């Protein structure tokens, strides 16, 4: 055994002061947030409108949903906007400063991005703190999950998970039951 090994120090990593530094993003720098909003405004409006979710139920189709924890059943018309063959990601920890345009700008590098939705709170201007993304290609879906999980979008680091809601059978309903009204379950 050779006991006279000489250990050398590893060279120090150079300080990187790039635009994408997580430290700068974590500090919530107003300059960084302004830069993100300016970049989002550079996307053509037709691309944004294509990827944005529709603003509400436009037809009489809905998906019957059931919450096993509360026992409530309702018709959800927002699920008919999603293509069931696409791969969906749940985006958690979305800050109030994040808009659909900012998410589109952030995830635009994944070519098969097909839809972005940030649910809004009823009666308030803010969002609910989460969003959904849809991808047509499984490779983009996986690359997005691996690369973007924990990255800062706006002022908070986002968490990505597979969207667990399966899009069930679409049924025709009257407009009064499309709203999230509870239907008593009979068992």
CNS distance restraints for C-alpha pairs under 8 A (distance, minus, plus):
assign (resid  16 and name CA) (resid  21 and name CA) 7.66 0.50 0.50
assign (resid  17 and name CA) (resid  21 and name CA) 6.68 0.50 0.50
assign (resid  19 and name CA) (resid  32 and name CA) 7.75 0.50 0.50
assign (resid  20 and name CA) (resid  24 and name CA) 7.65 0.50 0.50
assign (resid  20 and name CA) (resid  25 and name CA) 7.39 0.50 0.50
assign (resid  21 and name CA) (resid  25 and name CA) 6.42 0.50 0.50
assign (resid  22 and name CA) (resid  26 and name CA) 5.89 0.50 0.50
assign (resid  22 and name CA) (resid 151 and name CA) 7.52 0.50 0.50
assign (resid  22 and name CA) (resid 152 and name CA) 6.90 0.50 0.50
assign (resid  23 and name CA) (resid  27 and name CA) 6.31 0.50 0.50
assign (resid  24 and name CA) (resid  28 and name CA) 6.86 0.50 0.50
assign (resid  24 and name CA) (resid  29 and name CA) 6.38 0.50 0.50
assign (resid  24 and name CA) (resid  32 and name CA) 7.60 0.50 0.50
assign (resid  25 and name CA) (resid  29 and name CA) 6.41 0.50 0.50
assign (resid  25 and name CA) (resid  32 and name CA) 6.83 0.50 0.50
assign (resid  25 and name CA) (resid 152 and name CA) 6.35 0.50 0.50
assign (resid  25 and name CA) (resid 154 and name CA) 7.70 0.50 0.50
assign (resid  25 and name CA) (resid 155 and name CA) 6.45 0.50 0.50
assign (resid  26 and name CA) (resid 152 and name CA) 7.29 0.50 0.50
assign (resid  26 and name CA) (resid 155 and name CA) 6.50 0.50 0.50
assign (resid  26 and name CA) (resid 156 and name CA) 6.97 0.50 0.50
assign (resid  26 and name CA) (resid 157 and name CA) 7.92 0.50 0.50
assign (resid  27 and name CA) (resid 155 and name CA) 7.84 0.50 0.50
assign (resid  28 and name CA) (resid  32 and name CA) 7.33 0.50 0.50
assign (resid  28 and name CA) (resid  33 and name CA) 7.26 0.50 0.50
assign (resid  28 and name CA) (resid 154 and name CA) 7.84 0.50 0.50
assign (resid  28 and name CA) (resid 155 and name CA) 5.18 0.50 0.50
assign (resid  29 and name CA) (resid  33 and name CA) 6.46 0.50 0.50
assign (resid  30 and name CA) (resid  34 and name CA) 6.08 0.50 0.50
assign (resid  31 and name CA) (resid  35 and name CA) 6.17 0.50 0.50
assign (resid  32 and name CA) (resid  36 and name CA) 6.30 0.50 0.50
assign (resid  33 and name CA) (resid  37 and name CA) 6.33 0.50 0.50
assign (resid  33 and name CA) (resid 154 and name CA) 6.21 0.50 0.50
assign (resid  33 and name CA) (resid 155 and name CA) 7.49 0.50 0.50
assign (resid  34 and name CA) (resid  38 and name CA) 6.18 0.50 0.50
assign (resid  35 and name CA) (resid  39 and name CA) 6.22 0.50 0.50
assign (resid  36 and name CA) (resid  40 and name CA) 6.23 0.50 0.50
assign (resid  36 and name CA) (resid 102 and name CA) 7.13 0.50 0.50
assign (resid  36 and name CA) (resid 154 and name CA) 7.54 0.50 0.50
assign (resid  37 and name CA) (resid  41 and name CA) 6.30 0.50 0.50
assign (resid  37 and name CA) (resid 102 and name CA) 6.63 0.50 0.50
assign (resid  38 and name CA) (resid  42 and name CA) 6.68 0.50 0.50
assign (resid  39 and name CA) (resid  43 and name CA) 7.39 0.50 0.50
assign (resid  39 and name CA) (resid 105 and name CA) 7.18 0.50 0.50
assign (resid  40 and name CA) (resid 101 and name CA) 5.86 0.50 0.50
assign (resid  40 and name CA) (resid 102 and name CA) 5.31 0.50 0.50
assign (resid  40 and name CA) (resid 104 and name CA) 7.66 0.50 0.50
assign (resid  40 and name CA) (resid 105 and name CA) 5.23 0.50 0.50
assign (resid  41 and name CA) (resid 101 and name CA) 7.61 0.50 0.50
assign (resid  43 and name CA) (resid  47 and name CA) 7.05 0.50 0.50
assign (resid  43 and name CA) (resid  48 and name CA) 7.01 0.50 0.50
assign (resid  43 and name CA) (resid 105 and name CA) 7.11 0.50 0.50
assign (resid  44 and name CA) (resid  48 and name CA) 6.64 0.50 0.50
assign (resid  45 and name CA) (resid  49 and name CA) 6.11 0.50 0.50
assign (resid  46 and name CA) (resid  50 and name CA) 6.13 0.50 0.50
assign (resid  47 and name CA) (resid  51 and name CA) 6.33 0.50 0.50
assign (resid  48 and name CA) (resid  52 and name CA) 5.92 0.50 0.50
assign (resid  48 and name CA) (resid 101 and name CA) 6.54 0.50 0.50
assign (resid  48 and name CA) (resid 104 and name CA) 7.10 0.50 0.50
assign (resid  49 and name CA) (resid  53 and name CA) 7.94 0.50 0.50
assign (resid  50 and name CA) (resid 115 and name CA) 7.68 0.50 0.50
assign (resid  51 and name CA) (resid 104 and name CA) 7.40 0.50 0.50
assign (resid  51 and name CA) (resid 113 and name CA) 7.74 0.50 0.50
assign (resid  51 and name CA) (resid 114 and name CA) 5.72 0.50 0.50
assign (resid  51 and name CA) (resid 115 and name CA) 4.46 0.50 0.50
assign (resid  51 and name CA) (resid 116 and name CA) 5.82 0.50 0.50
assign (resid  52 and name CA) (resid 100 and name CA) 6.72 0.50 0.50
assign (resid  52 and name CA) (resid 101 and name CA) 7.94 0.50 0.50
assign (resid  52 and name CA) (resid 115 and name CA) 5.92 0.50 0.50
assign (resid  52 and name CA) (resid 116 and name CA) 5.30 0.50 0.50
assign (resid  52 and name CA) (resid 117 and name CA) 6.40 0.50 0.50
assign (resid  53 and name CA) (resid  81 and name CA) 7.47 0.50 0.50
assign (resid  53 and name CA) (resid 115 and name CA) 6.55 0.50 0.50
assign (resid  53 and name CA) (resid 116 and name CA) 6.10 0.50 0.50
assign (resid  53 and name CA) (resid 117 and name CA) 5.37 0.50 0.50
assign (resid  54 and name CA) (resid  81 and name CA) 7.45 0.50 0.50
assign (resid  56 and name CA) (resid  77 and name CA) 7.88 0.50 0.50
assign (resid  56 and name CA) (resid  78 and name CA) 6.89 0.50 0.50
assign (resid  57 and name CA) (resid  77 and name CA) 5.58 0.50 0.50
assign (resid  57 and name CA) (resid  78 and name CA) 6.36 0.50 0.50
assign (resid  57 and name CA) (resid 178 and name CA) 7.80 0.50 0.50
assign (resid  60 and name CA) (resid  77 and name CA) 7.89 0.50 0.50
assign (resid  60 and name CA) (resid 172 and name CA) 5.63 0.50 0.50
assign (resid  60 and name CA) (resid 173 and name CA) 5.51 0.50 0.50
assign (resid  60 and name CA) (resid 174 and name CA) 6.06 0.50 0.50
assign (resid  60 and name CA) (resid 175 and name CA) 6.15 0.50 0.50
assign (resid  60 and name CA) (resid 178 and name CA) 7.54 0.50 0.50
assign (resid  61 and name CA) (resid  77 and name CA) 6.26 0.50 0.50
assign (resid  61 and name CA) (resid  80 and name CA) 6.99 0.50 0.50
assign (resid  61 and name CA) (resid 170 and name CA) 6.30 0.50 0.50
assign (resid  61 and name CA) (resid 171 and name CA) 5.61 0.50 0.50
assign (resid  61 and name CA) (resid 172 and name CA) 4.61 0.50 0.50
assign (resid  61 and name CA) (resid 173 and name CA) 6.06 0.50 0.50
assign (resid  62 and name CA) (resid  75 and name CA) 5.70 0.50 0.50
assign (resid  62 and name CA) (resid  76 and name CA) 5.29 0.50 0.50
assign (resid  62 and name CA) (resid  77 and name CA) 4.10 0.50 0.50
assign (resid  62 and name CA) (resid  78 and name CA) 7.36 0.50 0.50
assign (resid  62 and name CA) (resid  79 and name CA) 7.09 0.50 0.50
assign (resid  62 and name CA) (resid  80 and name CA) 6.15 0.50 0.50
assign (resid  62 and name CA) (resid 170 and name CA) 5.52 0.50 0.50
assign (resid  62 and name CA) (resid 171 and name CA) 5.53 0.50 0.50
assign (resid  62 and name CA) (resid 172 and name CA) 6.35 0.50 0.50
assign (resid  62 and name CA) (resid 173 and name CA) 6.72 0.50 0.50
assign (resid  62 and name CA) (resid 178 and name CA) 6.70 0.50 0.50
assign (resid  63 and name CA) (resid  75 and name CA) 5.44 0.50 0.50
assign (resid  63 and name CA) (resid  76 and name CA) 5.16 0.50 0.50
assign (resid  63 and name CA) (resid  77 and name CA) 6.18 0.50 0.50
assign (resid  63 and name CA) (resid  79 and name CA) 6.54 0.50 0.50
assign (resid  63 and name CA) (resid  80 and name CA) 6.92 0.50 0.50
assign (resid  63 and name CA) (resid 167 and name CA) 7.34 0.50 0.50
assign (resid  63 and name CA) (resid 168 and name CA) 6.19 0.50 0.50
assign (resid  63 and name CA) (resid 169 and name CA) 6.10 0.50 0.50
assign (resid  63 and name CA) (resid 170 and name CA) 4.87 0.50 0.50
assign (resid  63 and name CA) (resid 171 and name CA) 6.08 0.50 0.50
assign (resid  64 and name CA) (resid  73 and name CA) 7.17 0.50 0.50
assign (resid  64 and name CA) (resid  74 and name CA) 5.87 0.50 0.50
assign (resid  64 and name CA) (resid  75 and name CA) 4.55 0.50 0.50
assign (resid  64 and name CA) (resid  76 and name CA) 6.31 0.50 0.50
assign (resid  64 and name CA) (resid 168 and name CA) 7.37 0.50 0.50
assign (resid  64 and name CA) (resid 169 and name CA) 7.52 0.50 0.50
assign (resid  64 and name CA) (resid 170 and name CA) 7.53 0.50 0.50
assign (resid  64 and name CA) (resid 171 and name CA) 7.46 0.50 0.50
assign (resid  65 and name CA) (resid  73 and name CA) 5.58 0.50 0.50
assign (resid  65 and name CA) (resid  74 and name CA) 5.34 0.50 0.50
assign (resid  65 and name CA) (resid  75 and name CA) 5.91 0.50 0.50
assign (resid  65 and name CA) (resid  76 and name CA) 6.60 0.50 0.50
assign (resid  66 and name CA) (resid  71 and name CA) 6.82 0.50 0.50
assign (resid  66 and name CA) (resid  72 and name CA) 5.81 0.50 0.50
assign (resid  66 and name CA) (resid  73 and name CA) 4.31 0.50 0.50
assign (resid  66 and name CA) (resid  74 and name CA) 6.53 0.50 0.50
assign (resid  67 and name CA) (resid  71 and name CA) 5.43 0.50 0.50
assign (resid  67 and name CA) (resid  72 and name CA) 5.42 0.50 0.50
assign (resid  67 and name CA) (resid  73 and name CA) 6.40 0.50 0.50
assign (resid  68 and name CA) (resid  72 and name CA) 7.38 0.50 0.50
assign (resid  71 and name CA) (resid 185 and name CA) 7.15 0.50 0.50
assign (resid  72 and name CA) (resid 182 and name CA) 5.91 0.50 0.50
assign (resid  72 and name CA) (resid 183 and name CA) 6.60 0.50 0.50
assign (resid  72 and name CA) (resid 184 and name CA) 6.82 0.50 0.50
assign (resid  72 and name CA) (resid 185 and name CA) 7.06 0.50 0.50
assign (resid  73 and name CA) (resid 182 and name CA) 5.73 0.50 0.50
assign (resid  73 and name CA) (resid 183 and name CA) 5.39 0.50 0.50
assign (resid  73 and name CA) (resid 184 and name CA) 6.98 0.50 0.50
assign (resid  73 and name CA) (resid 185 and name CA) 6.88 0.50 0.50
assign (resid  74 and name CA) (resid 177 and name CA) 7.81 0.50 0.50
assign (resid  74 and name CA) (resid 178 and name CA) 7.91 0.50 0.50
assign (resid  74 and name CA) (resid 180 and name CA) 5.85 0.50 0.50
assign (resid  74 and name CA) (resid 181 and name CA) 5.90 0.50 0.50
assign (resid  74 and name CA) (resid 182 and name CA) 5.37 0.50 0.50
assign (resid  74 and name CA) (resid 183 and name CA) 6.05 0.50 0.50
assign (resid  75 and name CA) (resid 177 and name CA) 6.56 0.50 0.50
assign (resid  75 and name CA) (resid 178 and name CA) 5.37 0.50 0.50
assign (resid  75 and name CA) (resid 179 and name CA) 7.05 0.50 0.50
assign (resid  75 and name CA) (resid 180 and name CA) 6.42 0.50 0.50
assign (resid  75 and name CA) (resid 181 and name CA) 7.58 0.50 0.50
assign (resid  76 and name CA) (resid 178 and name CA) 6.23 0.50 0.50
assign (resid  76 and name CA) (resid 179 and name CA) 7.26 0.50 0.50
assign (resid  76 and name CA) (resid 180 and name CA) 6.72 0.50 0.50
assign (resid  77 and name CA) (resid  81 and name CA) 7.86 0.50 0.50
assign (resid  77 and name CA) (resid 178 and name CA) 6.02 0.50 0.50
assign (resid  77 and name CA) (resid 179 and name CA) 7.86 0.50 0.50
assign (resid  78 and name CA) (resid  82 and name CA) 7.86 0.50 0.50
assign (resid  79 and name CA) (resid 167 and name CA) 6.55 0.50 0.50
assign (resid  80 and name CA) (resid 167 and name CA) 7.91 0.50 0.50
assign (resid  80 and name CA) (resid 170 and name CA) 7.08 0.50 0.50
assign (resid  82 and name CA) (resid  86 and name CA) 7.90 0.50 0.50
assign (resid  82 and name CA) (resid 115 and name CA) 7.79 0.50 0.50
assign (resid  82 and name CA) (resid 134 and name CA) 7.87 0.50 0.50
assign (resid  84 and name CA) (resid 166 and name CA) 7.99 0.50 0.50
assign (resid  84 and name CA) (resid 167 and name CA) 6.12 0.50 0.50
assign (resid  85 and name CA) (resid 136 and name CA) 7.52 0.50 0.50
assign (resid  86 and name CA) (resid 134 and name CA) 6.18 0.50 0.50
assign (resid  86 and name CA) (resid 135 and name CA) 5.56 0.50 0.50
assign (resid  86 and name CA) (resid 136 and name CA) 4.76 0.50 0.50
assign (resid  86 and name CA) (resid 137 and name CA) 7.25 0.50 0.50
assign (resid  87 and name CA) (resid 134 and name CA) 5.56 0.50 0.50
assign (resid  87 and name CA) (resid 135 and name CA) 5.11 0.50 0.50
assign (resid  87 and name CA) (resid 136 and name CA) 6.29 0.50 0.50
assign (resid  87 and name CA) (resid 137 and name CA) 7.25 0.50 0.50
assign (resid  87 and name CA) (resid 138 and name CA) 6.57 0.50 0.50
assign (resid  87 and name CA) (resid 141 and name CA) 6.55 0.50 0.50
assign (resid  88 and name CA) (resid 132 and name CA) 6.80 0.50 0.50
assign (resid  88 and name CA) (resid 133 and name CA) 5.54 0.50 0.50
assign (resid  88 and name CA) (resid 134 and name CA) 4.40 0.50 0.50
assign (resid  88 and name CA) (resid 135 and name CA) 6.32 0.50 0.50
assign (resid  88 and name CA) (resid 141 and name CA) 7.70 0.50 0.50
assign (resid  88 and name CA) (resid 162 and name CA) 6.36 0.50 0.50
assign (resid  88 and name CA) (resid 163 and name CA) 5.42 0.50 0.50
assign (resid  89 and name CA) (resid 132 and name CA) 5.62 0.50 0.50
assign (resid  89 and name CA) (resid 133 and name CA) 5.10 0.50 0.50
assign (resid  89 and name CA) (resid 134 and name CA) 6.38 0.50 0.50
assign (resid  89 and name CA) (resid 141 and name CA) 7.68 0.50 0.50
assign (resid  89 and name CA) (resid 145 and name CA) 7.94 0.50 0.50
assign (resid  89 and name CA) (resid 160 and name CA) 6.43 0.50 0.50
assign (resid  89 and name CA) (resid 161 and name CA) 5.69 0.50 0.50
assign (resid  89 and name CA) (resid 162 and name CA) 4.77 0.50 0.50
assign (resid  89 and name CA) (resid 163 and name CA) 4.92 0.50 0.50
assign (resid  90 and name CA) (resid 130 and name CA) 7.26 0.50 0.50
assign (resid  90 and name CA) (resid 131 and name CA) 6.05 0.50 0.50
assign (resid  90 and name CA) (resid 132 and name CA) 4.80 0.50 0.50
assign (resid  90 and name CA) (resid 133 and name CA) 6.67 0.50 0.50
assign (resid  90 and name CA) (resid 160 and name CA) 5.66 0.50 0.50
assign (resid  90 and name CA) (resid 161 and name CA) 5.10 0.50 0.50
assign (resid  90 and name CA) (resid 162 and name CA) 5.77 0.50 0.50
assign (resid  90 and name CA) (resid 163 and name CA) 4.81 0.50 0.50
assign (resid  91 and name CA) (resid 130 and name CA) 5.47 0.50 0.50
assign (resid  91 and name CA) (resid 131 and name CA) 4.90 0.50 0.50
assign (resid  91 and name CA) (resid 132 and name CA) 5.71 0.50 0.50
assign (resid  91 and name CA) (resid 133 and name CA) 7.38 0.50 0.50
assign (resid  91 and name CA) (resid 158 and name CA) 6.36 0.50 0.50
assign (resid  91 and name CA) (resid 159 and name CA) 5.68 0.50 0.50
assign (resid  91 and name CA) (resid 160 and name CA) 4.81 0.50 0.50
assign (resid  91 and name CA) (resid 161 and name CA) 6.69 0.50 0.50
assign (resid  92 and name CA) (resid 129 and name CA) 6.60 0.50 0.50
assign (resid  92 and name CA) (resid 130 and name CA) 4.59 0.50 0.50
assign (resid  92 and name CA) (resid 131 and name CA) 6.62 0.50 0.50
assign (resid  92 and name CA) (resid 158 and name CA) 5.61 0.50 0.50
assign (resid  92 and name CA) (resid 159 and name CA) 4.86 0.50 0.50
assign (resid  92 and name CA) (resid 160 and name CA) 6.24 0.50 0.50
assign (resid  92 and name CA) (resid 161 and name CA) 7.92 0.50 0.50
assign (resid  93 and name CA) (resid 129 and name CA) 5.58 0.50 0.50
assign (resid  93 and name CA) (resid 130 and name CA) 5.94 0.50 0.50
assign (resid  93 and name CA) (resid 156 and name CA) 6.78 0.50 0.50
assign (resid  93 and name CA) (resid 157 and name CA) 6.82 0.50 0.50
assign (resid  93 and name CA) (resid 158 and name CA) 5.16 0.50 0.50
assign (resid  93 and name CA) (resid 159 and name CA) 6.28 0.50 0.50
assign (resid  94 and name CA) (resid  98 and name CA) 6.58 0.50 0.50
assign (resid  94 and name CA) (resid 129 and name CA) 4.62 0.50 0.50
assign (resid  94 and name CA) (resid 130 and name CA) 5.11 0.50 0.50
assign (resid  94 and name CA) (resid 131 and name CA) 7.09 0.50 0.50
assign (resid  94 and name CA) (resid 153 and name CA) 7.65 0.50 0.50
assign (resid  94 and name CA) (resid 156 and name CA) 6.67 0.50 0.50
assign (resid  94 and name CA) (resid 157 and name CA) 7.77 0.50 0.50
assign (resid  94 and name CA) (resid 158 and name CA) 6.12 0.50 0.50
assign (resid  95 and name CA) (resid 127 and name CA) 7.96 0.50 0.50
assign (resid  95 and name CA) (resid 129 and name CA) 6.05 0.50 0.50
assign (resid  95 and name CA) (resid 154 and name CA) 6.64 0.50 0.50
assign (resid  95 and name CA) (resid 155 and name CA) 6.43 0.50 0.50
assign (resid  95 and name CA) (resid 156 and name CA) 5.95 0.50 0.50
assign (resid  96 and name CA) (resid 126 and name CA) 5.80 0.50 0.50
assign (resid  96 and name CA) (resid 127 and name CA) 6.14 0.50 0.50
assign (resid  96 and name CA) (resid 129 and name CA) 7.11 0.50 0.50
assign (resid  97 and name CA) (resid 154 and name CA) 6.13 0.50 0.50
assign (resid  97 and name CA) (resid 155 and name CA) 7.31 0.50 0.50
assign (resid  98 and name CA) (resid 102 and name CA) 6.15 0.50 0.50
assign (resid  98 and name CA) (resid 103 and name CA) 7.16 0.50 0.50
assign (resid  98 and name CA) (resid 153 and name CA) 7.18 0.50 0.50
assign (resid  98 and name CA) (resid 154 and name CA) 5.65 0.50 0.50
assign (resid  99 and name CA) (resid 103 and name CA) 6.43 0.50 0.50
assign (resid  99 and name CA) (resid 118 and name CA) 7.46 0.50 0.50
assign (resid 100 and name CA) (resid 104 and name CA) 6.12 0.50 0.50
assign (resid 100 and name CA) (resid 116 and name CA) 6.46 0.50 0.50
assign (resid 100 and name CA) (resid 117 and name CA) 6.63 0.50 0.50
assign (resid 100 and name CA) (resid 118 and name CA) 6.39 0.50 0.50
assign (resid 101 and name CA) (resid 105 and name CA) 6.17 0.50 0.50
assign (resid 102 and name CA) (resid 106 and name CA) 6.08 0.50 0.50
assign (resid 103 and name CA) (resid 107 and name CA) 6.06 0.50 0.50
assign (resid 103 and name CA) (resid 116 and name CA) 7.34 0.50 0.50
assign (resid 103 and name CA) (resid 153 and name CA) 7.67 0.50 0.50
assign (resid 104 and name CA) (resid 108 and name CA) 5.56 0.50 0.50
assign (resid 104 and name CA) (resid 116 and name CA) 6.90 0.50 0.50
assign (resid 106 and name CA) (resid 153 and name CA) 7.53 0.50 0.50
assign (resid 107 and name CA) (resid 113 and name CA) 7.33 0.50 0.50
assign (resid 107 and name CA) (resid 144 and name CA) 7.81 0.50 0.50
assign (resid 108 and name CA) (resid 113 and name CA) 6.86 0.50 0.50
assign (resid 110 and name CA) (resid 140 and name CA) 5.71 0.50 0.50
assign (resid 110 and name CA) (resid 144 and name CA) 7.19 0.50 0.50
assign (resid 111 and name CA) (resid 140 and name CA) 7.32 0.50 0.50
assign (resid 112 and name CA) (resid 135 and name CA) 5.25 0.50 0.50
assign (resid 112 and name CA) (resid 136 and name CA) 5.14 0.50 0.50
assign (resid 112 and name CA) (resid 137 and name CA) 5.72 0.50 0.50
assign (resid 112 and name CA) (resid 140 and name CA) 6.56 0.50 0.50
assign (resid 113 and name CA) (resid 133 and name CA) 7.38 0.50 0.50
assign (resid 113 and name CA) (resid 134 and name CA) 5.94 0.50 0.50
assign (resid 113 and name CA) (resid 135 and name CA) 4.52 0.50 0.50
assign (resid 113 and name CA) (resid 136 and name CA) 6.59 0.50 0.50
assign (resid 113 and name CA) (resid 140 and name CA) 7.90 0.50 0.50
assign (resid 114 and name CA) (resid 133 and name CA) 7.69 0.50 0.50
assign (resid 114 and name CA) (resid 134 and name CA) 5.45 0.50 0.50
assign (resid 114 and name CA) (resid 135 and name CA) 5.41 0.50 0.50
assign (resid 114 and name CA) (resid 136 and name CA) 6.45 0.50 0.50
assign (resid 115 and name CA) (resid 133 and name CA) 5.78 0.50 0.50
assign (resid 115 and name CA) (resid 134 and name CA) 5.04 0.50 0.50
assign (resid 115 and name CA) (resid 135 and name CA) 7.31 0.50 0.50
assign (resid 116 and name CA) (resid 131 and name CA) 7.44 0.50 0.50
assign (resid 116 and name CA) (resid 132 and name CA) 5.87 0.50 0.50
assign (resid 116 and name CA) (resid 133 and name CA) 4.77 0.50 0.50
assign (resid 116 and name CA) (resid 134 and name CA) 6.60 0.50 0.50
assign (resid 117 and name CA) (resid 131 and name CA) 5.60 0.50 0.50
assign (resid 117 and name CA) (resid 132 and name CA) 5.20 0.50 0.50
assign (resid 117 and name CA) (resid 133 and name CA) 6.62 0.50 0.50
assign (resid 118 and name CA) (resid 127 and name CA) 6.64 0.50 0.50
assign (resid 118 and name CA) (resid 128 and name CA) 7.65 0.50 0.50
assign (resid 118 and name CA) (resid 130 and name CA) 6.45 0.50 0.50
assign (resid 118 and name CA) (resid 131 and name CA) 4.34 0.50 0.50
assign (resid 118 and name CA) (resid 132 and name CA) 6.51 0.50 0.50
assign (resid 119 and name CA) (resid 127 and name CA) 5.93 0.50 0.50
assign (resid 119 and name CA) (resid 128 and name CA) 6.00 0.50 0.50
assign (resid 119 and name CA) (resid 130 and name CA) 7.18 0.50 0.50
assign (resid 119 and name CA) (resid 131 and name CA) 6.49 0.50 0.50
assign (resid 120 and name CA) (resid 124 and name CA) 7.58 0.50 0.50
assign (resid 120 and name CA) (resid 125 and name CA) 7.26 0.50 0.50
assign (resid 120 and name CA) (resid 126 and name CA) 6.20 0.50 0.50
assign (resid 120 and name CA) (resid 127 and name CA) 4.26 0.50 0.50
assign (resid 120 and name CA) (resid 128 and name CA) 5.65 0.50 0.50
assign (resid 121 and name CA) (resid 125 and name CA) 7.01 0.50 0.50
assign (resid 121 and name CA) (resid 126 and name CA) 6.24 0.50 0.50
assign (resid 121 and name CA) (resid 127 and name CA) 5.56 0.50 0.50
assign (resid 121 and name CA) (resid 128 and name CA) 5.63 0.50 0.50
assign (resid 132 and name CA) (resid 163 and name CA) 7.58 0.50 0.50
assign (resid 135 and name CA) (resid 140 and name CA) 6.84 0.50 0.50
assign (resid 135 and name CA) (resid 141 and name CA) 5.83 0.50 0.50
assign (resid 137 and name CA) (resid 141 and name CA) 6.41 0.50 0.50
assign (resid 138 and name CA) (resid 142 and name CA) 6.22 0.50 0.50
assign (resid 139 and name CA) (resid 143 and name CA) 6.06 0.50 0.50
assign (resid 140 and name CA) (resid 144 and name CA) 5.87 0.50 0.50
assign (resid 141 and name CA) (resid 145 and name CA) 6.28 0.50 0.50
assign (resid 142 and name CA) (resid 146 and name CA) 6.19 0.50 0.50
assign (resid 143 and name CA) (resid 147 and name CA) 5.92 0.50 0.50
assign (resid 144 and name CA) (resid 148 and name CA) 5.56 0.50 0.50
assign (resid 144 and name CA) (resid 149 and name CA) 7.70 0.50 0.50
assign (resid 145 and name CA) (resid 149 and name CA) 5.67 0.50 0.50
assign (resid 145 and name CA) (resid 160 and name CA) 6.19 0.50 0.50
assign (resid 145 and name CA) (resid 161 and name CA) 7.51 0.50 0.50
assign (resid 148 and name CA) (resid 158 and name CA) 7.89 0.50 0.50
assign (resid 148 and name CA) (resid 160 and name CA) 7.61 0.50 0.50
assign (resid 149 and name CA) (resid 158 and name CA) 6.32 0.50 0.50
assign (resid 149 and name CA) (resid 159 and name CA) 5.24 0.50 0.50
assign (resid 149 and name CA) (resid 160 and name CA) 5.26 0.50 0.50
assign (resid 150 and name CA) (resid 157 and name CA) 5.12 0.50 0.50
assign (resid 150 and name CA) (resid 158 and name CA) 5.18 0.50 0.50
assign (resid 150 and name CA) (resid 159 and name CA) 5.44 0.50 0.50
assign (resid 150 and name CA) (resid 160 and name CA) 7.65 0.50 0.50
assign (resid 151 and name CA) (resid 157 and name CA) 5.04 0.50 0.50
assign (resid 151 and name CA) (resid 158 and name CA) 5.90 0.50 0.50
assign (resid 151 and name CA) (resid 159 and name CA) 7.94 0.50 0.50
assign (resid 152 and name CA) (resid 156 and name CA) 5.34 0.50 0.50
assign (resid 152 and name CA) (resid 157 and name CA) 4.00 0.50 0.50
assign (resid 152 and name CA) (resid 158 and name CA) 6.08 0.50 0.50
assign (resid 153 and name CA) (resid 157 and name CA) 6.17 0.50 0.50
assign (resid 153 and name CA) (resid 158 and name CA) 6.55 0.50 0.50
assign (resid 173 and name CA) (resid 177 and name CA) 6.69 0.50 0.50
assign (resid 173 and name CA) (resid 178 and name CA) 6.86 0.50 0.50
assign (resid 174 and name CA) (resid 178 and name CA) 6.86 0.50 0.50
assign (resid 175 and name CA) (resid 179 and name CA) 7.50 0.50 0.50
assign (resid 177 and name CA) (resid 181 and name CA) 6.36 0.50 0.50
